[in-house]
Amino acid sequence: MAFEGLTERLQKAMEKLRRKPKVTEADLRETMREIRLALLEADVNFAVVKDFVKKVREQAAGTEVLKGLNPAQQIVKIVNDQLTELMGEEAVPLNKAAHIPTVIMMVGLQGAGKTTTAGKLALRLKNENHARPLFIAADVYRPAAIPQLQQVAAQIDVPVFEKGTDEDPVEIVRQGMEVAKQNHNDYVIIDTAGRLQIDEQLMDELANIKELVHPDEILLVIDAMTGQNAVNTAQGFDDKLDITGVVLTKLDGDTRGGAAMSIRAVTGKPIKFVGEGEKMEDLDVFHPDRMASRILGMGDMMTLIEKAQKNFDEEQARETMDKMRENTFDYNDFLAQMDQVTKMGPLENILKMMPGMANNPALKNVNLDPKQFAHIRAIVLSMTPEERENPDLMNPSRRRRLAAGSGRPIVEVNRMIKQFNQMRKMMKQVTNGNMSGMQNLFGGQMPGGKMGQMAMNRMARKMKKDKAKRIKKLRKLRKKH
């Protein structure tokens, strides 16, 4: 994630406070200094940092906080609340027209990922609203722009209106809108031209398109890796076009992430979506409160749950839980679960959404190479149907055959089988409400210390309650029949 460095710095600052039995004014000043340096290093706008630190200090300096119960926790809460306010407080939905079509104009500099983001947005609209979007290819300058849009559109089965590169972009948009009205497309996404930098010709063209179609949304696509330049770009486009929102791309890249925290404060315009991956599904609604929680290393369980709900089959998940509880979980189930987890995105990103897992030492020792999934799959697919259904059959000769069949070293086969058996044992304990298995996985230390342990205990209690409810329901059904 883009905020790894910032998360680490802030966590260290907060951890220092937590270790102190009493928090003094001097401790607060030192913490504020570390927070200021952490934000500046993350490339957050200087004026924004100054205002942020001032607000936190004013709220935390009160005698009620420093002399109250758990002052460190109260300061963490103040920082979390201020981060949330800085980034916009709550998610802002897309504007929608009273009558179809809703027109979305995508703008931004070259290389920000505008065309790919247009595709991701169209897919999201199709999946959520059962929409029938239409792309209008209005970038006639970049040689590969139209073929790229057509390629993206083909992946998600969305039509493209294009007139080649010889037509005037404003005329192309005018004709495209006529086609959208004839075909009753409920969304029109205009892929406009970009430049390496803002210039008068580009802005005039975009202003003319805006005047023609009066778009319901003007979404500025910004590469989060550009740091402070992202804020300057946002200001430039907003001054000329009065943008309605921002989409941040490459938030999973090697970036300090300060752009995300500065744009709302500087322009007053909301960040509506973030892109964290290359797949067409990798576009998420921007929730300031969840992002603040992630930055402070407190996880993002709501996004994790939403991803799971979107990618997991509920009936299959219930069956898997029952199998784990009864200790009949086999390699076929393991393969199915692995497929569903990989659909949610990189495992490293998923784990970091758990409370306390960002920058957790236990996570740093885990090998998260995506190729490992392919190797594990090869080993499992080299098993006979009988071996997959009965994991206890794995004797030395069978393991040697698996190594030869999958093309993987015997050491790797043994390691995979050992990890599978440990996971099966641990999940049986967890589903029965015993968290010792999870503690053992992290060397006797739950993720995120007390915060992580509390979250895991809540999950365990919920599982126990669900189990009790199912038993009660079954008993009622038996009485009826």
Buried (B, 14 or more C-beta within 10 A) or exposed (E): BBBBBBBBBBBEBBEBBBEEEEBEEEBBEBBBEBBBEBBBEBBBBEEBBEBBBEBBBEBBEEEEBBEEEEBBBBBBBBBBBBBBBBBBBEBBEBBEBEEBBBBBBBBBBBEBBBBBBBBBBBBBBBEEBEBBBBBBBBBBBBEEBBEBBBEBBEEBEBBBBBBEBEEEBBEBBBEBBEBBEEEEBBBBBBBBBBBEEBEEEBBEBBEBBBEEBEBBBBBBBBBBBBBBBBBBBBBBBBEBBEBBBBBBBBBBBEBBBBBBBBBBBBBEBBBBBBBBBEEBBBBBBBBBBBBBBBBBBBBBBEBBEBBBEEBBEEEEBEEBBBBBBEEBBBBBBBBBBBEBBBBBBBBBBBBBBBBBBBBBEBBEEEEBEEEEBEBBBBBBEBBEEEBBBBBEEBEEEBBEBBBEBBEBEEEBBBBBBEEBEEBBBBBBBBBBBBBEBBBEBBEEBBBBBEBBBEBBBEBBEEBBEEBEEEEEEEEEEEEEE
